[in-house]
Amino acid sequence: MVQTSGRAALRAQGRRAAVPGGRQPSGTRHPLVAVAMVLPLACVLVVVFGGWEAVMTQASSVVGMLGR
């Protein structure tokens, strides 16, 4: 068991060192990237559930929480 945890730690270090461009990932992404990722899912939910008003209500709630 001790050996496997040591190997896992070495693999994790190797992954961090193998970032293209040599930069360390900060753990955050640009807000436009996040919007581009979420927008298709939001459109699918609107079509599937037919609830434009519900989607808008949820979106305004999220915007309100992010504004804090």
N, C-alpha and C positions, 0 to 999 in steps of 0.2 A: 504494500500500500504506500509506503514511503517513497519507493522508487517511482511510482506512477505520478505522484504529486510533483516530484522534482522534474520529470519529463514535461509535464503540463506547464510548469513555470517556464522552462526553457523554450517551449513552443510559443508561449504567449510573448516572451521577450523577442523572439524572432519575428513574430507578426508585427509587433510595434516598430521594429527596425526596418521592416520591408515596405514602408509607406512610400509610394511614388513621389518623387520630388524631395525626399529627405525631410519633410515636415512632419511633426507630430500632430495627430488629429486632436482637435480641441474639444470634440464632443458636441459641437453645435453646428447647425447648418444655416445657410442664408435663408431668410424668410421667404424669398421668392421660390426657392427650391422646395420648401415645405408646402407652399401654395400649389406649386405644379404637381406635387405628389398627391395632395388631398383633393384637388379639383375634379379629377376623373371619378373618384369614388363618390364625391358629392353628387355629380351628375347622374351616376348610376342609381344612387339612392332616391333621387328625385323621380326618375323614370319608374323604378320598381314600386315605390310606395305612393307615387303620385301626390306627394305632400310638399309643394313648394313653400307653403306657409310654415310648415314644421321645420324645414331645412333653414329657412331664413331666421326663425326663432332661435334655433340652435346656434347658427352662425353669429347672430348678434350677442348671444350669451358668451360665446368663446371670445369674441372681440372685447366684450366688457371685462372678462377675466384677464385678458392679455394687457388691457389698458391700465391695470392696477400697478 
